[in-house]
Each structure stands twice: as structure tokens, then as C-alpha cells.
Amino acid sequence: MQAATMFEKSVPTAQIAYDLRVSEKSVRLWRRRWTAGGTFSEDDYIAFLDQAHQRLRAPIVLIWDNLNTRVGHHMHALTTARPWLTVTRLPAYAPNLNPTEGVWRWMNAA
């Protein structure tokens, strides 16, 4: 994630927000999560998607794996309430369809 790299370099919040075209509020939230070593919650994902939609002013299509924060009833309700959002889920185990799997495999081999 670009933001994490910027956090490591102590880039100011305003600069990260400007560079990534998001609000400073989002960057502060990400920084708190990053500092605490936490991950995004369902509400964090939705806030991020809402911000992206506001910035892009266009529909968004997501292709998601089956991470637990992305498959719950709460997340389903949040995503279906947004007509501009289309979510397509990868099969339960499909490393050939998920490009990040190749990156993890390459990193683990090093």
C-alpha cells in the first residue's frame, strides 16, 4: 500500500492526502490503524470506497477474495446499498485468479 510506505518515511498527512487524492481524515484513520498494526474493518473498507466514489465520480467494480471482513452479512448489506458499486468475489481458492498470490509466492521464495 502506498500510504504505508509514506507513513514509514514520515510523510505529513496533508501530503499523503494530496498525493493519494483522499481526505486528511482518511489518512489519519489509516495512520492510526497502521501504527496500531491493525487491519481495515468493514466500516473502514466502506469509508474508503465511498471516498473513492466521491473522487472518481464513476461506478466502481471490485474483485475481492474471501477475506473475512469482506464476506460478512454487514459488508453485504453495506455493498448492496450502493448502486454504483459492483462486487465480484473470487472462488474460495483461486490463486491463479488472484495476482497478489504470485507476489506472496515470490516474496516467500526470497
Secondary structure by P-SEA (a helix, b strand, c coil): caaaaaaaacccaaaaaaaacccaaaaaaaaaaaaacccccaaaaaaaaaaaaaaacbbbbbbcccccccccaaaaaaaaacccbbbbbcccccccccaaaaaaaaaaac
